[in-house]
Amino acid sequence: MGSPRIPSRRDARVDLLRGIALLTIFVDHIPGNLLGNLTFRNFGFSDAAELFVVLAGFSSMMAYGGAFERDGAVPGLRRIAVRCLRIYLVQMGLLAATIGIIWLWNRQFGIDGESIQPLLDRGMRSGMAHGLILEALPAYLDILPLYVVLIAIFPIVYLLMRWNAAVALALSAGLWLVTNFYPTFNLPNTVYDRLWFLDPFAWQFLFTIGTGLAMLMRRRDGRLPIVPGLRAIAWAYMLFALIATAPWRIWGLWDYQLFVVPMAEKAVLAPLRLLNILAFVYLALTSDWLRAVAVRPFVAPIIACGKHSLEVFAVGTVLSLMGRLLFETFGTPLSLQLVINGVGFVVLFWLGWVLEPSRRVPVPKGPIHHGI
């Protein structure tokens, strides 16, 4: 693939797709949300988490690979350490906020705090101690710990990619295969008496693929090679995934499920899920239509969310928690659905807009970064 030198232009498609993934995660994290019937998970085996992770690999190569190229090993490692610490602190803040909000809501409305009850049973001090070492991951708070691990291993991925990209991908694929054959090869979530919901030993493969995409696209001015027949194969797989997974009856249509496919395990990034996201990403990044849409003004709010993903994810997580509590307390009438989704989108778009001026600086002549 050649040297992973970083291109000088930011790819708006990456930020657009990442912004869409963030908004989708907000919607999907509110069970009972009617808008959730129209998100990624209804059209195939994968969902927004896979899209976000592959783009995280892409962006990491752009940001931290570029730092290694320009500044050397020590400054590059320092940047990675600071980023990992920042993600970790956000995770701790979200854990504390989740416990506090659910505890207060339970006192006011008597809602069962099932997701945090194991933490409370151990006592706040013990529960938070397990949270500090990432052994207490309540539902919907298991994404950022995965990102901490993925960013932490990036220097290894980078060195292997620089040495031999094919070997790096083969080693990563081998580790992914091990997790699919031995699902217990995972990190513990001891407070909840289970393992991490997103096995980092499996999901690192998708992250590594993302770094490889960044390297490959560098050689082609931000374009993926269009392999004869590959787009047709990708479309065929997407159609197969749609027929196999779409909730036709929920949509009020007849049942198009011509065959039954076993549920693709998310924890270990089962092959059906992996192929689904790879087909989607290949079609997206070889699409002239997406390239044209990504520069249109009407998608600017979504792109702004994608540029500031950590902040948008954190606020979206709190908003989705409030949405879940409101649904559990007052039911899911259409009026409340409109309020929760409307307020959520407005707040996230506003946040992206508020944070965006910090990026409005003269474009440097050298490489620029894609943060995650």
Secondary structure, DSSP 8 states (H G I E B T S, - for coil): -------SS--HHHHHHHHHHHHHHHHHTSTT-GGGGGSGGGSSS--HHHHHHHHHHHHHIIIIIHHHHHH-HHHHHHHHHHHHHHHHHHHHHHHHHHHHHHHHHHHHH----TTTHHHHHT-HHHHHHHHHTT----TT--HHHHHHHHHHTHHHHHHHHHH-HHHHHHHHHHHHHHHHH-TT-S-EEGGGTEE-SS-HHHHHHHHHHHHHHHHHHHTTTT-----TTHHHHHHHHHHHHHHHH--TTTTTS-----S------TTTT-HHHHHHHHHHHHHHHT-HHHHHHTTSGGGHHHHHHHHTHHHHHHHHHHHHHHHHHHHHHH---HHHHHHHHHHHHHHHHHHHHHHGGGG-S---SS------
